[in-house]
Amino acid sequence: MIRTLHAAVAAILLLVTPAFAHDGTTHVGELNITQPFTRATLPNAPVGGGFLTIANTGAEADRLIDASSAVAGDVQIHEMAMEGDVMKMRELADGLEIPAGATVALAPGGFHIMFMGLNQAFVEGEAVPVTLVFEKAGSVELALPVLGNAAKSAEQGAMEMGHGTAAPAAATK
């Protein structure tokens, strides 16, 4: 019984360990995910945003097609873009393409993960769990470090906090 348990734990570690790199990068399929973060929210805020960078090292495009989190009633992939003189935000119903050999940034004022119907405030210094689903690479679980409510990047938050960003939680395919 104990040997079976040890073998099961070892098998799980073999599946999960390749998803992590010592530099804080999460690997899932041909994708490298870096610089994850979110911003602190007010106690009763209904929404929050999630940000990160995705580099596709593969020869084929992939697509971020879904996201979920226990901290929100709904999680969507969004884009903010200018339409004339008005900034508009909209859900990307078909997901977000990550072209082969390209890097796509989900950042304030552009593409982002939208947490809607928050169950709790995002508190600076904590982390928000999120599961991302890619068309080809599969699923990956991340912990987005919660930075100050005016943070523009993960690096800015790391400098303000005096250390690097939080490590990812896990990856699966």
C-alpha positions in Angstrom: 0.0 0.0 0.0 2.8 2.5 1.0 4.8 1.6 -2.2 1.7 2.2 -4.3 1.2 5.6 -2.6 4.9 6.5 -3.1 4.7 5.5 -6.8 1.5 7.6 -7.3 3.2 10.6 -5.7 6.3 10.1 -7.8 4.2 9.9 -11.0 2.3 13.1 -10.2 5.6 14.9 -9.5 7.0 13.7 -12.9 3.9 15.1 -14.6 3.9 18.5 -12.8 7.6 19.3 -12.4 8.4 20.0 -16.1 5.8 22.8 -16.0 8.1 24.9 -13.8 11.4 26.6 -14.5 13.7 28.0 -11.9 13.1 31.5 -13.4 9.4 31.6 -12.5 8.3 30.7 -16.0 5.4 28.2 -16.3 5.6 25.9 -19.3 2.6 24.2 -20.9 3.0 22.6 -24.3 5.0 25.0 -26.5 3.9 28.0 -24.4 5.9 29.9 -21.7 3.9 32.0 -19.3 5.7 34.7 -17.4 5.0 37.9 -15.3 1.6 37.0 -13.9 -0.1 39.5 -11.6 -3.4 41.1 -10.7 -4.2 44.3 -8.8 -5.7 44.8 -5.4 -9.4 45.6 -5.4 -11.7 47.4 -3.0 -13.6 45.2 -0.6 -16.9 45.2 -2.6 -15.5 45.6 -6.1 -17.4 43.4 -8.6 -14.5 42.9 -11.0 -10.8 42.5 -11.2 -8.2 42.0 -14.0 -5.5 39.4 -14.5 -2.3 40.0 -16.5 0.6 37.9 -17.8 2.8 37.3 -20.8 2.6 34.2 -23.1 5.4 33.3 -25.5 4.7 30.6 -28.1 7.9 28.8 -28.9 6.2 26.3 -31.2 5.7 26.1 -35.0 1.9 26.4 -34.8 -0.4 29.0 -33.3 -2.3 28.2 -30.1 -5.3 30.0 -28.6 -6.2 30.9 -25.0 -9.9 29.7 -25.1 -11.0 29.7 -21.5 -10.2 30.7 -18.0 -11.8 30.0 -14.6 -11.2 30.8 -10.9 -12.9 30.0 -7.6 -12.7 33.7 -6.7 -15.1 34.8 -9.4 -18.5 33.9 -10.7 -17.3 34.2 -14.3 -13.8 34.6 -15.8 -13.5 35.9 -19.4 -10.7 36.8 -21.8 -11.1 40.5 -22.7 -9.7 43.2 -25.0 -9.7 46.9 -24.4 -9.4 48.9 -27.7 -10.1 52.3 -29.0 -13.2 52.7 -31.1 -13.0 56.2 -32.4 -12.5 58.4 -29.4 -13.9 55.8 -27.0 -12.1 53.1 -25.1 -14.2 49.9 -25.2 -13.8 46.6 -23.5 -15.2 43.4 -24.9 -15.0 39.6 -24.4 -13.0 37.7 -27.0 -15.7 35.1 -27.8 -13.2 33.0 -29.9 -10.4 33.4 -27.4 -7.0 35.0 -27.9 -4.6 33.7 -30.6 -1.0 33.2 -29.6 0.8 33.1 -33.0 3.7 30.7 -33.6 7.0 32.3 -32.5 5.3 35.3 -31.0 4.8 36.8 -27.6 1.4 38.2 -26.5 1.1 40.4 -23.4 -2.0 40.5 -21.3 -1.5 43.9 -19.7 -3.5 46.8 -18.3 -5.2 48.7 -21.1 -5.1 45.8 -23.6 -5.8 42.1 -23.6 -6.5 40.8 -20.0 -8.3 38.2 -18.0 -11.5 39.6 -16.5 -12.7 38.3 -13.2 -16.4 39.1 -12.8 -18.7 38.6 -9.8 -15.8 38.5 -7.3 -16.4 36.3 -4.2 -13.7 38.2 -2.3 -11.4 41.2 -2.5 -8.0 40.8 -4.1 -5.7 41.7 -1.2 -2.2 43.0 -1.9 0.5 40.4 -1.0 -1.9 37.5 -1.5 -2.4 35.5 -4.7 -5.4 34.7 -6.9 -5.7 31.2 -8.4 -6.7 30.9 -12.1 -6.9 28.1 -14.6 -6.1 28.9 -18.2 -7.2 26.6 -21.0 -5.4 26.6 -24.3 -6.7 25.0 -27.5 -3.5 22.9 -28.1 -1.3 23.1 -25.0 -4.1 22.2 -22.5 -4.7 23.6 -19.1 -2.5 25.3 -16.6 -3.1 26.5 -13.1 -1.4 29.7 -12.0 -1.3 31.9 -8.9 -1.4 35.6 -9.8 0.4 37.6 -7.2 -1.8 40.5 -6.0 0.1 43.8 -6.4 -1.0 47.4 -5.5 -4.1 48.7 -7.2 -2.0 51.0 -9.6 0.5 48.3 -10.6 1.2 48.4 -14.4 3.5 45.3 -14.5 4.8 42.4 -12.5 8.3 43.9 -12.5 7.0 47.1 -11.0 5.2 45.2 -8.2 8.4 43.1 -7.5 10.4 46.3 -7.2 7.9 47.9 -4.9 7.7 44.7 -2.7 11.4 44.1 -2.8 11.4 40.7 -4.3 10.4 38.6 -7.4 6.9 37.5 -8.4 5.2 34.4 -7.0 5.7 31.0 -8.5 3.0 29.3 -10.5 0.8 26.7 -8.9 0.7 23.8 -11.3 0.3 22.7 -14.9 -1.6 19.9 -16.5 -2.4 18.8 -20.0 
